[in-house]
Amino acid sequence: MSQNLISSAKLRVGYGQIGNENIESYYPYLTPISQKQYYTLGASQTRINGSAPTALGNPDVKWETSTQSNIGLDLLFLDGKINATADYYIRQTDNILLS
């Protein structure tokens, strides 16, 4: 009865990219203006409606991109009586979007 030490070997490789634009504000490249500002003018303390920026926009904003790479090896020993799996995984994110 003859048995091979390694019955089967399979190499797996994967690569992919995904984008994300999901942060709290819908238009992070624009400066939002609030219409709910009130100003007091003169000695009579007259209160008038006004507008003011509530945050600074970022004209250089880009999509957040995550790149994933993986490599794996599946081995069967002694006609499938023992199996082993090894995986190596990397994920890198560029242009992270923050509020």
Buried (B, 14 or more C-beta within 10 A) or exposed (E): EEEEEEBEEEEEEEEEEEEEEEEEBEEBEBEEEEEEEEEEEEEEEEEEEEEEEEEEBBEEBEEBBBEBBBBBEBBBBEEEEEEEEEEEEEEEEEEEBEE
